[in-house]
């Protein structure tokens, strides 16, 4: 009986992950703006690596716009999660509307104070995942889309 459970767990882990959406089917645009950091009582946030200013200074703030160029007719829903386990968006997918993701201050992303990985999953009508886009930010600011280096923030 134990062997059966081990086999079931083993084969469930071997199942293919949701495939990446092909690069020619979508477009990601980074929108870097400057925003004032919120005021805090201490004026700084202590991080392991450095002290981040928070006293109303302008700092780079990142948004990402997703536009699907070649939508698949079977993809009817979209869901966005981050590495912190937060569900940022779940809704019907409309290929004519761009999806805007608010990622936050770039220093916070690099220092891991906020999320640094985002997974955008597309679902079929029967709620089966059909494809995904994975955005990952390294500590030096390099960002990867589906494992492919795209640039630096």
N, CA and C of each residue as an Amber inpcrd file, in Angstrom:
protein
   459
   0.8220000  -1.1980000   0.0000000   0.0000000   0.0000000   0.0000000
   0.8660000   1.2630000   0.0000000   1.9620000   1.2270000   0.7800000
   2.8510000   2.3870000   0.8220000   3.4770000   2.6430000  -0.5400000
   3.7940000   1.5750000  -1.2530000   4.3960000   1.7190000  -2.5790000
   3.4220000   2.4000000  -3.5290000   2.1460000   2.0760000  -3.4130000
   1.1350000   2.7060000  -4.2560000   1.0840000   4.2090000  -4.0090000
   1.1010000   4.6400000  -2.7440000   1.0670000   6.0630000  -2.4190000
   2.3280000   6.7750000  -2.9140000   3.4620000   6.1340000  -2.7580000
   4.7010000   6.7270000  -3.2400000   4.6500000   6.8830000  -4.7590000
   4.1180000   5.8860000  -5.4480000   4.0080000   5.9400000  -6.9050000
   3.0540000   7.0540000  -7.3440000   1.9390000   7.1970000  -6.6530000
   0.9690000   8.2410000  -6.9860000   1.6000000   9.6230000  -6.8010000
   2.2880000   9.8300000  -5.6830000   2.9380000  11.1150000  -5.4280000
   4.0310000  11.3730000  -6.4580000   4.8260000  10.3590000  -6.7720000
   5.9060000  10.4970000  -7.7370000   5.3810000  10.8890000  -9.1120000
   4.3440000  10.2060000  -9.5850000   3.8190000  10.4990000 -10.9120000
   3.0620000  11.8320000 -10.9610000   2.4710000  12.2260000  -9.8430000
   1.8100000  13.5390000  -9.8370000   2.8360000  14.6610000  -9.9090000
   4.0340000  14.4390000  -9.3490000   5.0920000  15.4420000  -9.4380000
   5.7220000  15.4820000 -10.8260000   5.6320000  14.4010000 -11.5580000
   6.2070000  14.3410000 -12.8950000   5.3300000  14.9700000 -13.9680000
   4.0820000  15.2420000 -13.6410000   3.1910000  15.8280000 -14.6340000
   3.7630000  17.1440000 -15.1250000   3.5620000  17.4050000 -16.4010000
   4.0890000  18.6290000 -16.9990000   3.4540000  19.8510000 -16.3690000
   4.2900000  20.8670000 -16.1770000   3.7570000  22.1370000 -15.7130000
   3.0300000  22.7920000 -16.8770000   2.3020000  23.8320000 -16.5440000
   1.6100000  24.5990000 -17.5780000   2.6780000  25.1910000 -18.4970000
   2.5480000  25.0310000 -19.8150000   3.5910000  25.5300000 -20.7290000
   3.6210000  27.0570000 -20.7730000   4.8060000  27.5820000 -21.1000000
   4.9500000  29.0240000 -21.2680000   4.2130000  29.4720000 -22.5180000
   3.6410000  30.6510000 -22.4540000   3.0120000  31.2600000 -23.6250000
   4.1390000  31.6760000 -24.5750000   4.0450000  31.3520000 -25.8530000
   5.1050000  31.7330000 -26.8010000   5.3250000  33.2480000 -26.8250000
   6.5780000  33.6440000 -26.9410000   6.9680000  35.0510000 -26.8890000
   6.2950000  35.8980000 -27.9550000   6.0180000  35.3280000 -29.1180000
   5.4080000  36.1120000 -30.1990000   3.9070000  36.3360000 -30.0020000
   3.3250000  35.7660000 -28.9460000   1.8870000  35.9130000 -28.7000000
   1.5450000  37.0220000 -27.7040000   2.5610000  37.5940000 -27.0400000
   2.2780000  38.6450000 -26.0610000   3.3830000  39.6870000 -26.0780000
   3.0630000  40.8250000 -25.4590000   4.0130000  41.9260000 -25.3640000
   3.9540000  42.4810000 -23.9460000   5.1240000  42.6550000 -23.3330000
   5.2210000  43.2660000 -22.0150000   5.9380000  44.6000000 -22.1560000
   5.3470000  45.6520000 -21.6050000   5.9770000  46.9700000 -21.6230000
   6.1610000  47.4290000 -20.1880000   7.3800000  47.7990000 -19.8520000
   7.6580000  48.3370000 -18.5310000   7.3820000  49.8290000 -18.5350000
   6.7020000  50.2980000 -17.5130000   6.3960000  51.7150000 -17.3500000
   7.0170000  52.1500000 -16.0300000   8.1680000  52.8090000 -16.1110000
   8.8900000  53.2450000 -14.9290000   8.5560000  54.7150000 -14.6600000
   8.0200000  54.9800000 -13.4920000   7.6480000  56.3380000 -13.1010000
   8.3460000  56.6740000 -11.7910000   8.3170000  57.9320000 -11.4240000
   8.8560000  58.3390000 -10.1290000   7.7040000  58.7440000  -9.2310000
   7.6960000  58.1410000  -8.0460000   6.6680000  58.4450000  -7.0540000
   7.3430000  58.7440000  -5.7250000   6.6320000  59.4770000  -4.9160000
   7.1510000  59.7510000  -3.5770000   6.9360000  58.5300000  -2.6950000
   7.9910000  58.1990000  -1.9680000   7.8660000  57.1060000  -0.9970000
   6.9710000  57.5820000   0.1410000   6.1600000  56.6900000   0.6700000
   5.2840000  57.0950000   1.7740000   6.0940000  57.4870000   3.0160000
   5.5420000  58.4000000   3.7660000   6.1890000  58.8630000   4.9940000
   6.0280000  57.8090000   6.0770000   7.1090000  57.5150000   6.7640000
   7.0470000  56.6370000   7.9340000   7.6550000  57.3670000   9.1140000
   7.3730000  56.8830000  10.2780000   7.8470000  57.5330000  11.4920000
   9.3730000  57.5460000  11.5790000  10.0080000  56.4580000  11.1740000
  11.4680000  56.3510000  11.2910000  12.2080000  56.9880000  10.1200000
  11.5240000  57.2950000   9.0520000  12.0900000  57.8710000   7.8330000
  12.9400000  56.8800000   7.0390000  13.1530000  55.6780000   7.5440000
  13.9160000  54.6600000   6.8150000  13.3260000  53.2890000   7.0900000
  13.5930000  52.3680000   6.1720000  13.2430000  50.9680000   6.3780000
  14.5610000  50.2150000   6.4710000  14.7920000  49.5190000   7.5580000
  16.0280000  48.7760000   7.7320000  15.9130000  47.4390000   7.0080000
  16.8080000  47.2150000   6.0760000  16.8830000  45.9580000   5.3490000
  18.2210000  45.3170000   5.6930000  18.3740000  44.0400000   5.3710000
  19.6430000  43.3620000   5.6310000  20.7840000  44.0250000   4.8760000
  20.5300000  44.4450000   3.6540000  21.5960000  44.9450000   2.7960000
  21.8250000  46.4400000   2.9260000  20.7520000  47.2050000   3.1400000
  20.9000000  48.6530000   3.1790000  19.6780000  49.2880000   3.8110000
  19.7610000  50.5810000   4.0170000  18.6500000  51.3410000   4.5770000
  17.9660000  52.0920000   3.4460000  16.6470000  51.8910000   3.3010000
  15.8940000  52.5340000   2.2370000  15.2230000  53.8020000   2.7640000
  15.3570000  54.9090000   2.0440000  14.6890000  56.1350000   2.4810000
  13.1810000  56.0330000   2.2740000  12.4210000  56.5890000   3.2110000
  10.9620000  56.5530000   3.0780000  10.3260000  57.8960000   3.3880000
  11.1150000  58.9320000   3.4730000  10.5830000  60.2070000   3.9450000
  10.1250000  61.1140000   2.8140000   9.3760000  60.5940000   1.8690000
   8.8130000  61.4240000   0.8280000   9.7340000  61.6850000  -0.3410000
  10.8360000  60.9630000  -0.4410000  11.7460000  61.1360000  -1.5800000
  11.1520000  60.4840000  -2.8200000  11.4760000  61.0320000  -3.9970000
  11.0550000  60.3960000  -5.2420000  11.8870000  59.1440000  -5.4640000
  11.2320000  58.0730000  -5.8810000  11.9090000  56.8060000  -6.1350000
  11.2710000  56.1470000  -7.3520000  12.0330000  55.3360000  -8.0990000
  11.4750000  54.6560000  -9.2710000  10.3980000  53.6510000  -8.8760000
   9.3010000  53.6950000  -9.5970000   8.1260000  52.8600000  -9.3240000
   7.7740000  52.1510000 -10.6260000   7.4950000  50.8660000 -10.5620000
   7.3450000  50.0540000 -11.7670000   5.9170000  49.5350000 -11.9800000
   5.4550000  49.7200000 -13.1990000   4.2260000  49.1020000 -13.6860000
   4.6160000  48.2480000 -14.8980000   3.8740000  47.1920000 -15.1450000
   4.0630000  46.4000000 -16.3640000   2.7120000  46.2710000 -17.0430000
   2.7000000  46.5520000 -18.3560000   1.4910000  46.4040000 -19.1610000
   1.6360000  45.1600000 -20.0250000   0.6430000  44.2720000 -19.9560000
   0.6190000  43.0560000 -20.7580000  -0.4300000  43.2090000 -21.8470000
  -0.0170000  42.9740000 -23.0710000  -0.9270000  42.9770000 -24.2010000
  -0.7380000  41.6650000 -24.9460000  -1.8240000  40.9170000 -25.1180000
  -1.7590000  39.6530000 -25.8440000  -2.0170000  39.9570000 -27.3090000
  -1.0150000  39.6860000 -28.1420000  -1.0700000  40.0050000 -29.5700000
  -1.8560000  38.9460000 -30.3440000  -1.6020000  37.6840000 -30.0170000
  -2.2750000  36.5740000 -30.6890000  -3.0740000  35.7770000 -29.6530000
  -4.2670000  36.2390000 -29.3360000  -5.0500000  35.5220000 -28.3250000
  -5.5470000  34.1750000 -28.8540000  -5.5900000  33.2250000 -27.9730000
  -6.1460000  31.9190000 -28.3240000  -7.6150000  31.9030000 -27.9320000
  -8.4920000  31.4050000 -28.7970000  -9.9330000  31.4470000 -28.4950000
 -10.3270000  30.6450000 -27.2540000  -9.5280000  29.6280000 -26.9080000
  -9.8890000  28.8150000 -25.7460000  -9.4970000  29.4670000 -24.4160000
  -8.6720000  30.4990000 -24.4450000  -8.2670000  31.1790000 -23.2170000
  -9.2950000  32.2510000 -22.8600000 -10.0510000  31.9870000 -21.7970000
 -11.1560000  32.8800000 -21.4360000 -10.9760000  33.5640000 -20.0800000
 -10.0300000  33.0910000 -19.2650000  -9.7990000  33.6940000 -17.9510000
  -8.3060000  33.9150000 -17.7420000  -8.0030000  34.8800000 -16.8740000
  -6.6130000  35.1860000 -16.5460000  -6.4920000  35.3070000 -15.0320000
  -5.3400000  34.8620000 -14.5160000  -5.0750000  34.9470000 -13.0840000
  -3.6220000  35.3480000 -12.8980000  -3.3650000  36.2910000 -11.9760000
  -2.0090000  36.7490000 -11.6980000  -1.7170000  36.5130000 -10.2250000
  -0.6360000  35.7850000  -9.9560000  -0.1640000  35.5170000  -8.5960000
   1.2670000  35.9830000  -8.4710000   1.7050000  36.2210000  -7.2290000
   3.1110000  36.5470000  -7.0100000   3.7430000  35.5180000  -6.0870000
   5.0540000  35.6470000  -5.8520000   5.7520000  34.6690000  -5.0290000
   5.4090000  34.7810000  -3.5490000   4.7060000  35.8030000  -3.1470000
   4.2610000  35.9410000  -1.7550000   2.9440000  35.2000000  -1.5080000
   2.4230000  34.5530000  -2.5420000   1.1740000  33.8070000  -2.4130000
  -0.0660000  34.6670000  -2.5610000   0.0880000  35.8860000  -3.0290000
  -1.0470000  36.7930000  -3.1840000  -1.6520000  36.6560000  -4.5720000
  -2.9580000  36.6300000  -4.6260000  -3.6810000  36.6210000  -5.8950000
  -3.9700000  38.0740000  -6.2510000  -3.3000000  38.5780000  -7.2900000
  -3.4270000  39.9880000  -7.6530000  -4.5870000  40.2730000  -8.5870000
  -4.9690000  39.2680000  -9.3720000  -6.0020000  39.4990000 -10.3790000
  -6.6040000  38.1640000 -10.7970000  -7.8970000  38.1170000 -10.8840000
  -8.6170000  36.9870000 -11.4640000  -9.8300000  37.5770000 -12.1650000
  -9.8980000  37.3680000 -13.4740000 -11.0400000  37.9160000 -14.2090000
 -11.1470000  37.2730000 -15.5790000 -12.2550000  37.6120000 -16.2520000
 -12.4160000  37.1830000 -17.6400000 -11.3360000  37.8350000 -18.4610000
 -10.8380000  37.0940000 -19.4240000  -9.7610000  37.6120000 -20.2610000
 -10.3440000  38.2380000 -21.5130000  -9.9770000  39.4940000 -21.7600000
 -10.3660000  40.2010000 -22.9680000  -9.0850000  40.6230000 -23.6660000
  -8.8330000  40.0620000 -24.8300000  -7.5710000  40.3130000 -25.5330000
  -7.4300000  41.7600000 -26.0100000  -8.5170000  42.4960000 -26.0560000
  -8.4630000  43.8850000 -26.5110000  -8.0280000  44.8310000 -25.3910000
  -8.0550000  44.3590000 -24.1620000  -7.7340000  45.1910000 -23.0110000
  -6.3610000  44.7950000 -22.4760000  -5.4940000  45.7930000 -22.2670000
  -4.1910000  45.4810000 -21.6860000  -4.3520000  45.2740000 -20.1810000
  -3.5360000  44.3980000 -19.6560000  -3.5310000  44.1080000 -18.2260000
  -2.3850000  44.8950000 -17.6100000  -2.6960000  45.7480000 -16.6460000
  -1.6790000  46.5840000 -16.0040000  -1.3860000  46.0260000 -14.6150000
  -0.1120000  45.7070000 -14.3890000   0.3220000  45.1870000 -13.0980000
   1.0970000  46.2650000 -12.3580000   0.7110000  46.5280000 -11.1340000
   1.3600000  47.5120000 -10.2700000   2.3560000  46.7530000  -9.3970000
   3.6630000  46.8650000  -9.7140000   4.6750000  46.0730000  -9.0210000
   5.3170000  46.7870000  -7.8420000   5.3060000  48.1050000  -7.8330000
   5.8360000  48.8310000  -6.6920000   7.1990000  49.4470000  -6.9430000
   7.8490000  49.8680000  -5.8660000   9.1420000  50.5160000  -5.9570000
  10.2130000  49.5100000  -6.3620000  11.0740000  49.9010000  -7.2990000
  12.0900000  48.9820000  -7.8230000  13.0880000  48.5680000  -6.7470000
  13.4340000  49.4760000  -5.8440000  14.3550000  49.1140000  -4.7600000
  13.7660000  48.0270000  -3.8710000  12.4650000  48.0850000  -3.6300000
  11.8010000  47.0740000  -2.8170000  11.7880000  45.7180000  -3.5250000
  11.6070000  45.7390000  -4.8410000  11.6130000  44.4890000  -5.6130000
  12.9980000  43.8540000  -5.5450000  14.0330000  44.6510000  -5.7730000
  15.4060000  44.1340000  -5.7570000  15.8210000  43.6440000  -4.3810000
  15.3640000  44.3280000  -3.3400000  15.7350000  43.9710000  -1.9670000
  14.8190000  42.9200000  -1.3520000  13.8470000  42.4480000  -2.1320000
  12.9170000  41.3990000  -1.6980000  11.9900000  41.8500000  -0.5740000
  11.7950000  43.1630000  -0.4420000  10.8360000  43.6760000   0.5390000
   9.4060000  43.4610000   0.0410000   9.2520000  43.3830000  -1.2870000
   7.9600000  43.0700000  -1.9000000   8.1760000  41.8900000  -2.8460000
   7.1350000  41.5080000  -3.5290000   7.2120000  40.3640000  -4.4410000
   8.2170000  40.6160000  -5.5630000   8.8620000  39.5490000  -6.0190000
   9.8330000  39.6640000  -7.1100000   9.5750000  38.6440000  -8.2260000
   8.4830000  37.8980000  -8.1130000   8.1150000  36.9400000  -9.1540000
   6.6030000  36.9980000  -9.3550000   6.1990000  37.0330000 -10.6300000
   4.7850000  37.1180000 -10.9810000   4.4730000  36.0480000 -12.0100000
   3.3800000  35.3380000 -11.7990000   2.9660000  34.2890000 -12.7250000
   1.5770000  34.6400000 -13.2370000   1.4960000  34.8160000 -14.5450000
   0.2370000  35.1360000 -15.2160000  -0.2190000  33.8520000 -15.8840000
  -1.3730000  33.3340000 -15.4810000  -1.8660000  32.0650000 -16.0090000
  -3.1580000  32.3060000 -16.7750000  -3.2550000  31.6780000 -17.9410000
  -4.4550000  31.7550000 -18.7760000  -5.2050000  30.4360000 -18.6420000
  -6.5380000  30.5310000 -18.5230000  -7.3710000  29.3560000 -18.3010000
  -8.3970000  29.1800000 -19.4130000  -8.7640000  27.9270000 -19.6330000
  -9.8150000  27.6090000 -20.5920000 -11.1730000  27.7270000 -19.9050000
 -12.2110000  27.4960000 -20.6800000 -13.5750000  27.6000000 -20.1540000
 -13.8200000  26.6370000 -18.9930000 -13.2050000  25.4600000 -19.0500000
 -13.3940000  24.4740000 -17.9780000 -12.3700000  24.6350000 -16.8480000
 -11.7470000  25.8200000 -16.7420000 -10.8240000  26.2050000 -15.6740000
  -9.5240000  25.4020000 -15.6620000  -9.1190000  24.9030000 -16.8230000
  -7.8510000  24.2060000 -16.9670000  -6.8000000  25.2070000 -17.4180000
  -5.6500000  25.2520000 -16.7330000  -4.5960000  26.1810000 -17.1720000
  -4.0820000  25.7890000 -18.5550000  -3.9980000  26.7670000 -19.4710000
  -3.5510000  26.4510000 -20.8280000  -2.1540000  26.9840000 -21.1210000
  -1.7960000  28.1450000 -20.5550000  -0.4520000  28.6930000 -20.7410000
  -0.1660000  29.6820000 -19.6220000   1.1170000  30.0480000 -19.5110000
   1.4950000  30.9870000 -18.4480000   2.6470000  31.8590000 -18.9120000
   2.7850000  32.9920000 -18.2400000   3.9070000  33.9020000 -18.4210000
   4.5090000  34.1080000 -17.0380000   5.8040000  33.9080000 -16.9260000
   6.4730000  34.0590000 -15.6390000   7.4630000  35.2220000 -15.7140000
   7.3130000  36.1810000 -14.8050000   8.1920000  37.3490000 -14.7310000
   8.9710000  37.2440000 -13.4250000  10.2980000  37.2930000 -13.5230000
  11.1530000  37.1330000 -12.3490000  12.1970000  38.2400000 -12.3230000
  12.3630000  38.8730000 -11.1600000  13.3580000  39.9280000 -10.9720000
  14.4680000  39.4030000 -10.0720000  15.7050000  39.4930000 -10.5570000
  16.8530000  39.0960000  -9.7560000  17.2490000  40.2480000  -8.8440000
  18.1230000  39.9820000  -7.8890000  18.5020000  40.9970000  -6.9030000
  19.2830000  42.1590000  -7.5110000  19.9120000  41.9490000  -8.6520000
  20.6490000  43.0450000  -9.2910000  19.7600000  43.8680000 -10.2240000
  18.4810000  43.5160000 -10.3260000  17.5420000  44.2620000 -11.1550000
  17.2800000  43.6300000 -12.5090000  18.0240000  42.5960000 -12.8630000
  17.7910000  41.8970000 -14.1220000  16.4230000  41.2260000 -14.0540000
  15.6570000  41.3510000 -15.1340000  14.3710000  40.6680000 -15.1250000
  14.2930000  39.6640000 -16.2630000  13.6530000  38.5610000 -15.9560000
  13.4970000  37.4460000 -16.8830000  12.0200000  37.2370000 -17.1640000
  11.7060000  36.9520000 -18.4130000  10.3470000  36.6100000 -18.7960000
  10.4010000  35.2010000 -19.3830000   9.7110000  34.2770000 -18.7420000
   9.7200000  32.8610000 -19.1290000  11.1460000  32.3220000 -19.2040000
  11.9920000  32.7540000 -18.2590000  13.3630000  32.2800000 -18.1820000
  14.3210000  32.9620000 -19.1430000  13.8400000  33.8920000 -19.9430000
  14.6610000  34.5900000 -20.9330000  14.9650000  35.9930000 -20.4340000
  16.2590000  36.3550000 -20.4180000  16.6650000  37.6720000 -19.9430000
  16.1060000  38.7540000 -20.8740000  15.4510000  39.7580000 -20.2680000
  14.8310000  40.8340000 -21.0570000  15.4510000  42.1970000 -20.8100000
  16.1170000  42.4030000 -19.6860000  16.6820000  43.7110000 -19.4050000
  16.9570000  43.8870000 -17.9310000  17.0660000  45.1400000 -17.5200000
  17.3800000  45.4600000 -16.1350000  16.5870000  46.6890000 -15.7140000
  16.1170000  46.6780000 -14.4800000  15.3970000  47.8380000 -13.9570000
  16.3200000  48.6800000 -13.1050000
